[in-house]
Amino acid sequence: MGSSPIEEKMEPTHRLNLVGYFCPVPVSELKNAITALGHGSIVELICDDPETLHDIPMLIGRGRSELISVKEEAGEIRFLIEVIK
């Protein structure tokens, strides 16, 4: 499965590797990053807690960011998020 054209144009400006951490750590760290970063920043969050598949979209739905993509591979989950405010 290839990347979408939108995703191919968006290179992460920041990466959070939280493999091995469980909620609420990935949600908290992403929230802190979104708050600290400026409009147009692209955050790549890599984690392995399956709860994040529910929790991260809930956080994104609160309006300061947009979920670009979610990919699962080899037990890791990769979120690509754009800060919009």
C-alpha positions as CSV (number, residue, x, y, z in Angstrom):
1,M,0.0,0.0,0.0
2,G,1.6,3.3,-1.1
3,S,1.4,6.7,0.4
4,S,-1.3,9.2,-0.6
5,P,-0.3,12.2,-2.7
6,I,-1.0,14.5,0.3
7,E,1.0,12.4,2.6
8,E,4.0,12.3,0.2
9,K,4.2,16.1,0.2
10,M,4.2,16.3,4.0
11,E,7.5,15.6,5.7
12,P,7.4,15.6,9.5
13,T,9.0,18.6,11.1
14,H,8.9,16.9,14.5
15,R,9.0,13.2,15.5
16,L,7.8,11.6,18.8
17,N,8.9,8.0,19.2
18,L,6.9,6.7,22.1
19,V,7.2,3.0,21.5
20,G,7.0,1.2,24.8
21,Y,4.9,3.9,26.5
22,F,1.3,3.4,27.3
23,C,-1.6,5.8,27.6
24,P,-1.8,8.5,28.8
25,V,1.9,9.2,27.9
26,P,1.4,9.3,24.1
27,V,-1.7,11.5,24.3
28,S,0.0,13.8,26.8
29,E,3.2,14.1,24.8
30,L,1.3,14.8,21.6
31,K,-0.9,17.4,23.3
32,N,2.2,19.2,24.6
33,A,3.8,19.1,21.1
34,I,0.7,20.4,19.4
35,T,0.5,23.2,22.0
36,A,4.1,24.2,21.6
37,L,4.4,24.0,17.8
38,G,3.2,26.6,15.3
39,H,0.7,26.4,12.5
40,G,1.8,24.1,9.7
41,S,4.1,21.9,11.8
42,I,3.9,18.2,10.9
43,V,4.2,15.8,13.8
44,E,5.0,12.1,13.3
45,L,4.0,10.1,16.4
46,I,5.2,6.5,16.5
47,C,3.8,4.3,19.3
48,D,2.7,0.7,20.0
49,D,-0.1,1.2,22.4
50,P,-3.3,0.0,20.7
51,E,-5.4,2.4,22.8
52,T,-3.9,5.3,20.9
53,L,-6.0,4.2,17.8
54,H,-8.9,5.5,19.8
55,D,-7.3,8.2,22.0
56,I,-5.3,10.1,19.4
57,P,-8.2,10.8,17.0
58,M,-10.2,12.0,20.0
59,L,-7.5,14.5,20.8
60,I,-7.2,15.5,17.2
61,G,-11.0,16.1,17.1
62,R,-10.6,18.9,19.6
63,G,-9.5,21.4,16.9
64,R,-5.8,22.3,17.1
65,S,-4.6,19.8,14.6
66,E,-5.6,17.5,11.7
67,L,-5.0,13.8,11.3
68,I,-3.2,13.2,8.0
69,S,-2.8,9.5,8.2
70,V,-2.6,6.4,10.5
71,K,-0.5,3.4,9.5
72,E,0.0,0.1,11.5
73,E,3.0,-2.0,10.6
74,A,4.8,-4.7,12.6
75,G,3.1,-3.7,15.9
76,E,3.9,0.0,15.6
77,I,1.3,2.7,14.8
78,R,2.4,5.8,12.9
79,F,0.3,8.9,13.1
80,L,1.0,11.9,10.9
81,I,-0.6,15.1,12.3
82,E,-0.6,18.7,11.0
83,V,-0.9,21.5,13.5
84,I,-3.6,23.9,12.2
85,K,-3.9,26.5,15.0
